[in-house]
Amino acid sequence: MSGVPASAAGGHGRAPVRGGSVSAPSVPQAGLWNIANILTMIRLLLVPGFVLLMLHNGGYDPAWRSFAWAAFAIAMITDLFDGHLARRYNLVTDFGKIADPIADKAIMGTALICLSALGDLPWWVTGVILFRELGITLMRFWVLKHAVIPASRGGKLKTLAQGTAVGMYVLALTGPLATLRFWIMAVAVVLTVVTGLDYVRQAVVLRRAGLAAERARDAGGSGR
């Protein structure tokens, strides 16, 4: 998996002693080809496949829309597992840190754009969701030096609502189910805006706290 047991690394799990001091054992980096990264790669590969299935035969064939929904559903399922596996089994890599959010935004953004291009979803809905997702991603990098903004419960509910609503729009639904998907999408849009504003608040607070801590350290260093 991602690491070597202590007993295998040092014979008895003891760190080597050099010059009377104990050196900390190095933690092996997880390799690129681990299960978490493979799931992320699969999600990235599903994006062009989803587009081909979604737009096949003009984009209004119920059978091909069902195949597109299956690709979208697989992508959403892999999204649930790859991050969990990476953290649980110490499979976090630089590739995963970059590729995972890109894959998340790519499949969702592609689905929204396809739906709006086909006239199934208003462009303003797609614009609000994409603006929020891109903005929050850039904001996370803005405060990354000071702190990491954790995923909130509202953010997870937003992701669930978005995935459910978009998935229902991908399917060629009619009647009561078409009405239901409208309301689920409405909930998703509200959660998208509310959680986005909350993330902005968190980012501002964390950045201010980080800058204040830096100034305090600088002041303490200059006073020595």
C-alpha positions in Angstrom: 0.0 0.0 0.0 1.5 3.3 1.0 4.0 2.6 3.7 6.4 0.0 5.2 5.7 -1.4 8.7 8.1 -0.2 11.4 9.2 -3.7 12.1 10.2 -4.2 8.5 12.0 -0.9 8.2 14.4 -1.2 11.2 14.2 -4.9 12.1 12.6 -4.0 15.4 10.9 -0.8 14.6 13.6 1.4 16.3 14.9 4.5 14.7 18.6 4.6 13.9 20.8 6.4 16.4 23.4 8.8 15.1 25.8 10.7 17.3 23.7 10.0 20.3 20.5 11.4 18.9 17.5 9.6 17.5 16.6 10.5 13.9 13.0 10.4 12.9 12.2 7.6 10.5 11.2 8.8 7.0 7.6 8.0 5.9 7.6 6.5 2.4 5.6 8.5 -0.1 2.7 6.6 -1.7 3.3 5.6 -5.3 1.4 7.2 -8.1 -0.4 3.9 -9.1 -2.5 3.4 -6.0 -6.2 2.7 -5.8 -7.2 6.3 -4.9 -5.3 7.8 -7.8 -6.6 5.1 -10.2 -10.2 6.0 -9.2 -9.4 9.6 -9.9 -8.0 8.8 -13.3 -11.1 6.7 -14.1 -13.2 9.7 -13.2 -11.2 11.9 -15.5 -11.5 9.4 -18.4 -15.3 9.2 -17.8 -15.6 12.9 -18.7 -15.2 12.6 -22.5 -17.1 9.3 -22.4 -20.0 11.1 -20.7 -20.0 13.8 -23.3 -20.1 11.3 -26.2 -23.0 9.4 -24.6 -24.9 12.5 -23.6 -24.8 14.1 -27.0 -25.1 10.9 -29.1 -28.0 11.0 -31.6 -28.7 14.7 -30.9 -28.7 14.4 -27.1 -32.4 13.5 -26.7 -32.3 9.7 -27.1 -33.6 8.2 -23.8 -31.4 5.1 -24.1 -28.2 7.0 -24.7 -29.1 9.4 -21.9 -29.4 6.4 -19.6 -25.9 5.3 -20.6 -24.7 8.8 -19.9 -26.4 8.7 -16.5 -24.5 5.4 -15.7 -21.2 7.1 -16.5 -22.1 10.1 -14.4 -23.2 7.8 -11.5 -19.9 5.9 -11.6 -18.0 9.1 -11.5 -19.9 10.3 -8.5 -19.4 7.0 -6.7 -15.6 7.1 -7.3 -15.6 10.6 -5.9 -17.0 9.2 -2.6 -14.3 6.6 -2.3 -11.0 8.0 -3.6 -10.5 10.7 -1.1 -11.6 8.4 1.8 -9.2 5.7 0.7 -6.3 8.2 0.2 -6.7 9.5 3.8 -7.4 6.1 5.4 -4.5 4.2 3.9 -2.0 7.1 3.6 -2.2 7.2 -0.2 -2.2 11.0 -0.5 0.0 12.1 -3.3 0.8 15.4 -5.0 -1.0 14.1 -8.1 -4.1 13.3 -6.1 -4.2 16.7 -4.5 -4.3 18.3 -7.9 -6.2 15.8 -10.0 -9.0 15.0 -7.5 -10.6 18.5 -7.4 -10.1 18.8 -11.1 -11.9 15.5 -11.8 -14.7 16.6 -9.4 -15.3 19.9 -11.2 -14.8 18.4 -14.6 -17.5 15.8 -14.5 -20.0 18.1 -12.8 -19.2 21.1 -14.9 -19.4 19.0 -18.1 -22.8 17.6 -17.2 -24.2 21.1 -16.4 -22.9 22.6 -19.6 -24.3 19.7 -21.7 -27.7 20.1 -20.0 -27.8 23.8 -20.6 -26.6 23.4 -24.2 -29.5 20.9 -24.8 -32.0 23.4 -23.3 -32.8 21.1 -20.3 -31.3 23.4 -17.7 -31.2 27.3 -17.6 -27.8 28.7 -18.2 -28.0 30.9 -15.1 -28.2 27.7 -12.9 -25.0 26.4 -14.6 -23.4 29.7 -14.2 -24.1 30.0 -10.5 -22.9 26.5 -9.7 -19.7 26.8 -11.8 -18.9 30.3 -10.5 -19.2 29.1 -6.9 -17.1 25.9 -7.5 -14.3 27.8 -9.3 -14.4 30.6 -6.8 -14.2 28.3 -3.7 -11.4 26.3 -5.3 -9.3 29.5 -5.9 -10.1 30.8 -2.4 -8.8 27.5 -0.9 -5.5 28.2 -2.6 -5.7 31.8 -1.3 -5.7 30.7 2.3 -3.7 27.5 1.9 -0.6 29.1 3.4 -2.4 29.9 6.6 -4.9 27.0 7.0 -7.0 24.4 5.2 -10.7 25.1 4.9 -12.4 21.8 5.9 -15.4 20.4 4.0 -18.5 21.4 6.0 -21.6 19.4 6.5 -23.5 21.9 4.4 -20.8 21.4 1.6 -21.4 17.7 1.7 -25.1 18.1 1.5 -24.6 20.5 -1.4 -22.5 17.9 -3.3 -25.2 15.3 -2.7 -28.0 17.6 -3.8 -26.1 18.7 -6.9 -25.2 15.1 -7.9 -28.8 13.9 -7.4 -30.3 16.8 -9.3 -27.9 16.6 -12.2 -28.3 12.9 -12.4 -32.0 13.2 -12.6 -31.7 15.9 -15.3 -29.4 13.6 -17.3 -32.1 11.0 -17.4 -35.0 11.8 -19.7 -37.6 12.0 -17.0 -41.2 13.2 -17.4 -44.2 13.7 -15.2 -43.9 13.9 -11.4 -40.2 12.9 -11.5 -39.5 15.9 -13.7 -41.1 18.1 -11.2 -39.2 16.4 -8.3 -35.9 17.0 -10.1 -36.7 20.7 -10.4 -37.2 21.1 -6.7 -34.0 19.1 -5.9 -32.1 21.3 -8.2 -33.6 24.4 -6.5 -32.4 23.0 -3.1 -28.9 22.4 -4.7 -28.7 26.0 -5.9 -29.7 27.4 -2.5 -27.1 25.2 -0.8 -24.5 26.1 -3.4 -25.0 29.9 -2.6 -25.3 29.5 1.2 -22.3 27.2 1.6 -20.3 29.4 -0.8 -20.9 32.5 1.3 -20.0 30.5 4.5 -16.7 29.3 2.9 -15.9 33.0 2.0 -16.5 33.9 5.7 -14.2 31.1 6.9 -11.5 32.0 4.4 -11.5 35.7 5.5 -11.3 34.7 9.2 -8.6 32.1 8.7 -6.5 34.5 6.6 -6.8 37.3 9.1 -5.8 34.9 11.9 -2.9 33.6 9.9 -1.6 37.1 9.1 -2.0 38.1 12.7 0.1 35.0 13.8 2.8 35.9 11.2 3.0 39.5 12.5 3.2 38.2 16.1 6.1 35.8 15.2 7.9 38.6 13.3 7.5 40.9 16.2 8.8 38.3 18.6 11.8 37.5 16.4 12.7 41.2 16.1 12.5 41.7 19.8 15.2 39.2 20.6 
